[in-house]
């Protein structure tokens, strides 16, 4: 099974110039905890609700500061034609809960979450990935 078979295609994104408040509003209205940060369809990074709190509010930034001040750059990604088992290993090894999905031109085409994996993988595989991702000290993305 390839990632394109199970990934979420309709992904809300924000630009680096988007304010933290606008990103938080988009997260709230879309009921998501992470948004890819893009320039057009080029992936620049990822911003999570935790980034907004820990890197933003806790450091004295306001809602009018930009996402570029709190986002994670250089995020892990996978290709839409990668095999699910390969990406499960990457998510487990790097403790990633959500991974951006790009095409071979490195244009964002979707996102894969632990929820997507758990719905499609065999229960034992999904449990193994969740256990590895949930180890203390993991990444939020």
C-alpha positions as CSV (number, residue, x, y, z in Angstrom):
1,X,0.0,0.0,0.0
2,X,1.4,3.4,-0.9
3,X,1.0,6.7,1.0
4,X,-1.3,8.1,-1.7
5,X,-3.8,5.4,-0.9
6,X,-4.4,6.7,2.7
7,X,-3.1,10.2,3.0
8,X,-5.3,13.2,3.6
9,X,-5.3,15.3,0.4
10,X,-7.4,18.3,1.4
11,X,-4.8,20.0,3.6
12,X,-5.1,23.5,5.0
13,X,-1.8,25.4,4.8
14,X,-0.5,28.7,5.9
15,X,2.2,31.0,4.6
16,X,5.3,32.1,6.6
17,X,3.8,35.6,6.8
18,X,0.5,34.4,8.3
19,X,0.0,35.7,11.8
20,X,0.1,33.3,14.7
21,X,-3.5,34.3,15.5
22,X,-4.6,33.5,11.9
23,X,-2.9,30.1,12.1
24,X,-4.6,29.3,15.4
25,X,-8.0,30.3,13.9
26,X,-7.3,28.0,10.9
27,X,-6.4,25.2,13.3
28,X,-9.6,25.8,15.3
29,X,-11.9,26.0,12.3
30,X,-10.3,22.9,10.6
31,X,-10.0,21.0,13.9
32,X,-6.3,20.2,13.3
33,X,-3.2,20.6,15.5
34,X,-0.7,21.2,12.8
35,X,-0.5,23.1,9.5
36,X,2.1,22.9,6.8
37,X,3.8,26.2,6.1
38,X,4.1,26.7,2.3
39,X,5.3,29.2,-0.3
40,X,2.8,28.3,-3.0
41,X,3.0,24.5,-3.0
42,X,6.6,24.4,-1.8
43,X,6.8,23.0,1.8
44,X,8.8,25.4,4.1
45,X,8.0,23.9,7.5
46,X,5.3,22.9,9.9
47,X,3.6,24.8,12.7
48,X,1.7,23.1,15.5
49,X,-0.6,24.3,18.3
50,X,2.3,23.4,20.6
51,X,4.7,25.6,18.6
52,X,2.4,28.5,19.0
53,X,2.2,28.0,22.8
54,X,5.8,27.0,23.6
55,X,7.8,29.0,21.0
56,X,5.3,31.8,20.8
57,X,3.2,32.7,23.8
58,X,5.6,31.4,26.4
59,X,8.4,33.5,24.8
60,X,6.3,36.7,24.8
61,X,5.3,36.7,21.2
62,X,1.8,37.9,20.3
63,X,-0.9,36.8,17.9
64,X,0.3,39.5,15.4
65,X,3.8,37.9,15.1
66,X,4.2,35.6,12.1
67,X,4.2,31.9,11.8
68,X,7.8,32.0,10.6
69,X,8.9,32.9,14.2
70,X,7.5,29.7,15.7
71,X,7.4,27.1,12.9
72,X,9.7,24.1,12.6
73,X,11.8,24.3,9.5
74,X,13.4,21.3,7.7
75,X,10.6,18.9,8.6
76,X,10.5,15.3,7.7
77,X,8.5,14.4,4.6
78,X,7.7,11.3,2.6
79,X,6.7,10.8,-1.1
80,X,3.2,10.0,-2.1
81,X,4.4,6.8,-3.8
82,X,6.4,5.5,-0.8
83,X,5.3,2.3,0.7
84,X,3.3,2.6,4.0
85,X,5.7,0.3,5.9
86,X,8.7,2.5,5.0
87,X,6.9,5.6,6.2
88,X,5.7,3.9,9.4
89,X,9.3,3.1,10.2
90,X,10.3,6.8,9.5
91,X,7.5,8.0,11.8
92,X,8.4,5.6,14.5
93,X,12.2,6.2,14.3
94,X,11.8,10.0,14.3
95,X,8.8,10.1,16.6
96,X,6.6,11.9,14.1
97,X,2.9,12.1,14.6
98,X,2.2,13.8,11.3
99,X,4.3,13.8,8.1
100,X,4.0,16.0,5.1
101,X,3.5,14.2,1.8
102,X,5.1,15.5,-1.4
103,X,5.2,14.4,-5.0
104,X,8.5,13.7,-6.8
105,X,8.8,17.4,-7.6
106,X,8.7,18.1,-3.9
107,X,5.3,19.9,-4.1
108,X,3.0,19.3,-1.1
109,X,0.2,17.0,-2.0
110,X,-1.1,15.9,1.4
111,X,-0.4,14.9,5.0
112,X,-0.2,11.5,6.7
113,X,-1.2,11.3,10.4
114,X,-1.1,8.5,13.0
115,X,-4.9,8.5,12.6
116,X,-4.5,7.7,8.9
117,X,-2.0,4.9,9.7
118,X,-4.2,3.4,12.4
119,X,-7.2,3.3,10.1
120,X,-5.3,1.4,7.3
121,X,-2.5,-0.5,8.9
122,X,-2.9,-3.9,10.6
123,X,-3.6,-3.3,14.3
124,X,-0.2,-4.6,15.5
125,X,1.6,-2.4,13.0
126,X,-0.4,0.7,14.0
127,X,0.2,-0.1,17.7
128,X,4.0,-0.4,17.1
129,X,4.2,3.0,15.4
130,X,2.1,4.6,18.1
131,X,4.3,3.1,20.8
132,X,7.5,4.4,19.2
133,X,6.1,7.9,18.4
134,X,4.8,8.2,22.0
135,X,8.2,7.7,23.7
136,X,9.3,10.6,25.9
137,X,11.3,13.3,24.1
138,X,9.7,12.9,20.7
139,X,8.9,15.5,18.1
140,X,5.5,17.1,17.9
141,X,5.2,16.8,14.1
